[in-house]
Amino acid sequence: GAGVSQSPSNKVTEKGKDVELRCDPISGHTALYWYRQSLGQGLEFLIYFQGNSAPDKSGLPSDRFSAERTGGSVSTLTIQRTQQEDSAVYLCASSLVQGIGSPLHFGNGTRLTVT
Amino acid sequence: SQQGEEDPQALSIQEGENATMNCSYKTSINNLQWYRQNSGRGLVHLILIRSNEREKHSGRLRVTLDTSKKSSSLLITASRAADTASYFCATRPLGETSGSRLTFGEGTQLTVNP
């Protein structure tokens, strides 16, 4: 079946521009996560959705970052007035929330480069 | 700081050898998961071990968990060149709900030379 799909796969933007990153989770997965990964580093948690609500958005680095999820499915991560330090791979994951051990299923990420 | 920290940061071995990676964490946990990431791809779930388990096997993978030391190890036996990837441990603190954030370590970069 289809996995988690992210688009675009690559995005190059000029400093100061806004960008939107999209995530299509696996159908039926109620939990959706956004992480950021800088080159050669671990994953930095950004935000988590349960359905359409975001119980934990504590990882968003600044108010330039926002995310929404509609219809309990597609999610969009928006970065306003991009800065060079925003350059990273943005990973989306979803999980079927059934008990404590639900694994995360990741997309291949969007590589964002801010010039 | 990261909840999970992997050790070593990088490991290079020959095909056929075993690879051992370690993970330490700070708070009490419900479970610990290991993920693999091939270059340029997303992470793939490998195995989960619950806090009341001490050892778990899946194919060539063996995971141990020592909750008293807050540490886990991942052993890959008879490694293959295709095992070359980054390996991450991930934890969800005790008391968190099943859908809450999973905290990842910095990862171990494993290179298996043919």
Chai-1 contact restraints between the chains, C-beta under 6 A:
chainA,res_idxA,chainB,res_idxB,connection_type,confidence,min_distance_angstrom,max_distance_angstrom,comment,restraint_id
A,A31,B,G99,contact,1.0,0.0,6.0,A-B,restraint_1
A,G42,B,F104,contact,1.0,0.0,6.0,A-B,restraint_2
A,G42,B,G105,contact,1.0,0.0,6.0,A-B,restraint_3
A,G42,B,E106,contact,1.0,0.0,6.0,A-B,restraint_4
A,G42,B,G107,contact,1.0,0.0,6.0,A-B,restraint_5
A,L43,B,F104,contact,1.0,0.0,6.0,A-B,restraint_6
A,F45,B,R101,contact,1.0,0.0,6.0,A-B,restraint_7
A,Y48,B,R101,contact,1.0,0.0,6.0,A-B,restraint_8
A,Q50,B,G99,contact,1.0,0.0,6.0,A-B,restraint_9
A,D56,B,R101,contact,1.0,0.0,6.0,A-B,restraint_10
A,L91,B,G42,contact,1.0,0.0,6.0,A-B,restraint_11
A,V97,B,S98,contact,1.0,0.0,6.0,A-B,restraint_12
A,V97,B,G99,contact,1.0,0.0,6.0,A-B,restraint_13
A,G99,B,S98,contact,1.0,0.0,6.0,A-B,restraint_14
A,I100,B,N30,contact,1.0,0.0,6.0,A-B,restraint_15
A,I100,B,S98,contact,1.0,0.0,6.0,A-B,restraint_16
A,G101,B,N31,contact,1.0,0.0,6.0,A-B,restraint_17
A,G101,B,L48,contact,1.0,0.0,6.0,A-B,restraint_18
A,S102,B,S98,contact,1.0,0.0,6.0,A-B,restraint_19
A,P103,B,H45,contact,1.0,0.0,6.0,A-B,restraint_20
A,F106,B,G42,contact,1.0,0.0,6.0,A-B,restraint_21
A,F106,B,L43,contact,1.0,0.0,6.0,A-B,restraint_22
A,G107,B,G42,contact,1.0,0.0,6.0,A-B,restraint_23
A,N108,B,R41,contact,1.0,0.0,6.0,A-B,restraint_24
A,N108,B,G42,contact,1.0,0.0,6.0,A-B,restraint_25
A,G109,B,G42,contact,1.0,0.0,6.0,A-B,restraint_26
